[in-house]
Amino acid sequence: MPHEPKRRHSVARKGKRRASIAISASSISICKNCKTPNSPHTVCKTCGYYKGKKVIQAK
């Protein structure tokens, strides 16, 4: 049988452990072709370029 903890962990101890789990803002890169904000490593939705090359036909 596994052992059970003798005492409960306090709220402060739980808070210290969970302090690094906070949600962070996502990063934004700028499209080099049309200069619109874009998520990194994705095709630009406005112009259809990725890394300076035309990948898809934009709307």
OpenMM code with the backbone's topology and positions (N, CA, C; nanometers):
from openmm import Vec3, app, unit

residues = "MET PRO HIS GLU PRO LYS ARG ARG HIS SER VAL ALA ARG LYS GLY LYS ARG ARG ALA SER ILE ALA ILE SER ALA SER SER ILE SER ILE CYS LYS ASN CYS LYS THR PRO ASN SER PRO HIS THR VAL CYS LYS THR CYS GLY TYR TYR LYS GLY LYS LYS VAL ILE GLN ALA LYS".split()
positions = [
    Vec3(0.0829, -0.1175, 0.0000),
    Vec3(0.0000, 0.0000, 0.0000),
    Vec3(0.0887, 0.1257, 0.0000),
    Vec3(0.0588, 0.2224, -0.0840),
    Vec3(0.1370, 0.3460, -0.0822),
    Vec3(0.1019, 0.4295, 0.0409),
    Vec3(0.1993, 0.5049, 0.0853),
    Vec3(0.1789, 0.5889, 0.2030),
    Vec3(0.1001, 0.7134, 0.1661),
    Vec3(0.0203, 0.7593, 0.2582),
    Vec3(-0.0563, 0.8819, 0.2412),
    Vec3(0.0179, 0.9961, 0.3098),
    Vec3(0.0008, 1.1201, 0.2618),
    Vec3(0.0680, 1.2317, 0.3279),
    Vec3(0.0144, 1.2521, 0.4692),
    Vec3(0.1055, 1.2864, 0.5633),
    Vec3(0.0640, 1.3033, 0.7024),
    Vec3(-0.0185, 1.4297, 0.7212),
    Vec3(0.0206, 1.5392, 0.6534),
    Vec3(-0.0502, 1.6667, 0.6703),
    Vec3(-0.0849, 1.7226, 0.5328),
    Vec3(-0.1878, 1.8042, 0.5305),
    Vec3(-0.2274, 1.8660, 0.4031),
    Vec3(-0.1327, 1.9806, 0.3705),
    Vec3(-0.1162, 2.0077, 0.2429),
    Vec3(-0.0342, 2.1197, 0.2001),
    Vec3(-0.1146, 2.2478, 0.2157),
    Vec3(-0.0486, 2.3532, 0.2605),
    Vec3(-0.1168, 2.4796, 0.2839),
    Vec3(-0.1525, 2.5462, 0.1512),
    Vec3(-0.2410, 2.6459, 0.1600),
    Vec3(-0.2827, 2.7206, 0.0416),
    Vec3(-0.1648, 2.7977, -0.0169),
    Vec3(-0.0790, 2.8522, 0.0695),
    Vec3(0.0382, 2.9262, 0.0219),
    Vec3(0.1349, 2.8353, -0.0537),
    Vec3(0.1526, 2.7127, -0.0039),
    Vec3(0.2430, 2.6194, -0.0713),
    Vec3(0.1872, 2.5798, -0.2074),
    Vec3(0.0561, 2.5598, -0.2141),
    Vec3(-0.0073, 2.5275, -0.3418),
    Vec3(0.0055, 2.6447, -0.4392),
    Vec3(-0.0093, 2.7677, -0.3863),
    Vec3(0.0037, 2.8865, -0.4705),
    Vec3(0.1437, 2.9038, -0.5259),
    Vec3(0.2446, 2.8722, -0.4439),
    Vec3(0.3831, 2.8811, -0.4901),
    Vec3(0.4101, 2.7813, -0.6020),
    Vec3(0.3532, 2.6631, -0.5892),
    Vec3(0.3741, 2.5598, -0.6900),
    Vec3(0.3066, 2.5957, -0.8212),
    Vec3(0.1881, 2.6574, -0.8123),
    Vec3(0.1119, 2.6891, -0.9332),
    Vec3(0.1428, 2.8268, -0.9907),
    Vec3(0.2380, 2.8988, -0.9336),
    Vec3(0.2694, 3.0347, -0.9791),
    Vec3(0.3243, 3.0361, -1.1209),
    Vec3(0.3880, 2.9281, -1.1635),
    Vec3(0.4491, 2.9249, -1.2966),
    Vec3(0.3533, 2.8742, -1.4035),
    Vec3(0.2290, 2.8436, -1.3684),
    Vec3(0.1332, 2.7886, -1.4641),
    Vec3(0.0497, 2.8992, -1.5286),
    Vec3(0.0840, 3.0249, -1.5059),
    Vec3(0.0043, 3.1368, -1.5548),
    Vec3(0.0000, 3.1392, -1.7077),
    Vec3(-0.1096, 3.1876, -1.7627),
    Vec3(-0.1268, 3.1988, -1.9074),
    Vec3(-0.0492, 3.3199, -1.9570),
    Vec3(0.0273, 3.3020, -2.0618),
    Vec3(0.1031, 3.4120, -2.1199),
    Vec3(0.0434, 3.4515, -2.2541),
    Vec3(0.0683, 3.5744, -2.2950),
    Vec3(0.0175, 3.6241, -2.4221),
    Vec3(0.0915, 3.5572, -2.5372),
    Vec3(0.0215, 3.5266, -2.6458),
    Vec3(0.0852, 3.4628, -2.7608),
    Vec3(0.1701, 3.5642, -2.8361),
    Vec3(0.2763, 3.5153, -2.8985),
    Vec3(0.3668, 3.6036, -2.9707),
    Vec3(0.3095, 3.6401, -3.1067),
    Vec3(0.3486, 3.7562, -3.1563),
    Vec3(0.2997, 3.8070, -3.2845),
    Vec3(0.4202, 3.8466, -3.3690),
    Vec3(0.4210, 3.8037, -3.4934),
    Vec3(0.5246, 3.8462, -3.5865),
    Vec3(0.4615, 3.9340, -3.6942),
    Vec3(0.5438, 4.0079, -3.7656),
    Vec3(0.4980, 4.0985, -3.8706),
    Vec3(0.5288, 4.0355, -4.0055),
    Vec3(0.4295, 4.0364, -4.0944),
    Vec3(0.4495, 3.9830, -4.2299),
    Vec3(0.5486, 4.0727, -4.3043),
    Vec3(0.6504, 4.0123, -4.3647),
    Vec3(0.7517, 4.0908, -4.4354),
    Vec3(0.7005, 4.1464, -4.5677),
    Vec3(0.5927, 4.0886, -4.6209),
    Vec3(0.5404, 4.1334, -4.7489),
    Vec3(0.4410, 4.2484, -4.7332),
    Vec3(0.3404, 4.2305, -4.6470),
    Vec3(0.2341, 4.3316, -4.6361),
    Vec3(0.2315, 4.4036, -4.5009),
    Vec3(0.3228, 4.3686, -4.4091),
    Vec3(0.3404, 4.4347, -4.2799),
    Vec3(0.2186, 4.4245, -4.1868),
    Vec3(0.1382, 4.3201, -4.1980),
    Vec3(0.0265, 4.2997, -4.1068),
    Vec3(0.0693, 4.2059, -3.9947),
    Vec3(0.0122, 4.2215, -3.8739),
    Vec3(0.0458, 4.1296, -3.7651),
    Vec3(-0.0039, 3.9884, -3.7941),
    Vec3(0.0760, 3.8893, -3.7560),
    Vec3(0.0498, 3.7516, -3.7940),
    Vec3(0.1079, 3.6614, -3.6859),
    Vec3(0.0529, 3.5425, -3.6665),
    Vec3(0.1145, 3.4486, -3.5735),
    Vec3(0.2380, 3.3882, -3.6401),
    Vec3(0.3435, 3.3612, -3.5639),
    Vec3(0.4686, 3.3146, -3.6242),
    Vec3(0.4566, 3.1749, -3.6853),
    Vec3(0.5353, 3.1493, -3.7874),
    Vec3(0.5449, 3.0206, -3.8575),
    Vec3(0.4123, 2.9817, -3.9234),
    Vec3(0.3354, 3.0785, -3.9715),
    Vec3(0.2117, 3.0511, -4.0437),
    Vec3(0.2062, 3.1372, -4.1686),
    Vec3(0.1254, 3.0951, -4.2642),
    Vec3(0.1063, 3.1712, -4.3874),
    Vec3(0.0225, 3.2936, -4.3561),
    Vec3(0.0579, 3.4082, -4.4138),
    Vec3(-0.0176, 3.5317, -4.3935),
    Vec3(-0.1539, 3.5178, -4.4602),
    Vec3(-0.2591, 3.5510, -4.3855),
    Vec3(-0.3947, 3.5347, -4.4380),
    Vec3(-0.4334, 3.6456, -4.5342),
    Vec3(-0.3677, 3.7618, -4.5267),
    Vec3(-0.4047, 3.8719, -4.6139),
    Vec3(-0.3359, 3.8658, -4.7502),
    Vec3(-0.2076, 3.8275, -4.7531),
    Vec3(-0.1367, 3.8267, -4.8811),
    Vec3(-0.1009, 3.6866, -4.9307),
    Vec3(-0.0978, 3.5848, -4.8422),
    Vec3(-0.0692, 3.4482, -4.8838),
    Vec3(0.0775, 3.4147, -4.8944),
    Vec3(0.1650, 3.4970, -4.8383),
    Vec3(0.3091, 3.4734, -4.8462),
    Vec3(0.3595, 3.4066, -4.7193),
    Vec3(0.4642, 3.3243, -4.7331),
    Vec3(0.5332, 3.2633, -4.6204),
    Vec3(0.6810, 3.2599, -4.6523),
    Vec3(0.7624, 3.3239, -4.5683),
    Vec3(0.9081, 3.3339, -4.5870),
    Vec3(0.9447, 3.3924, -4.7225),
    Vec3(0.8709, 3.4929, -4.7673),
    Vec3(0.9009, 3.5618, -4.8916),
    Vec3(0.8544, 3.4923, -5.0179),
    Vec3(0.7819, 3.3811, -5.0078),
    Vec3(0.7347, 3.3085, -5.1248),
    Vec3(0.5827, 3.3012, -5.1233),
    Vec3(0.5203, 3.3116, -5.2379),
    Vec3(0.3755, 3.3005, -5.2519),
    Vec3(0.3365, 3.1547, -5.2351),
    Vec3(0.2530, 3.1280, -5.1337),
    Vec3(0.2171, 2.9899, -5.1018),
    Vec3(0.0724, 2.9598, -5.1395),
    Vec3(-0.0190, 3.0516, -5.1038),
    Vec3(-0.1608, 3.0302, -5.1346),
    Vec3(-0.2168, 3.1535, -5.2041),
    Vec3(-0.3279, 3.1345, -5.2705),
    Vec3(-0.3963, 3.2469, -5.3332),
    Vec3(-0.4808, 3.3162, -5.2263),
    Vec3(-0.4480, 3.4431, -5.1978),
    Vec3(-0.5201, 3.5172, -5.0944),
    Vec3(-0.6554, 3.5641, -5.1459),
    Vec3(-0.7444, 3.5866, -5.0501),
    Vec3(-0.8799, 3.6318, -5.0875),
    Vec3(-0.8828, 3.7744, -5.1321),
] * unit.nanometer
topology = app.Topology()
chain = topology.addChain("A")
for resn in residues:
    res = topology.addResidue(resn, chain)
    for name in ("N", "CA", "C"):
        topology.addAtom(name, app.Element.getBySymbol(name[0]), res)
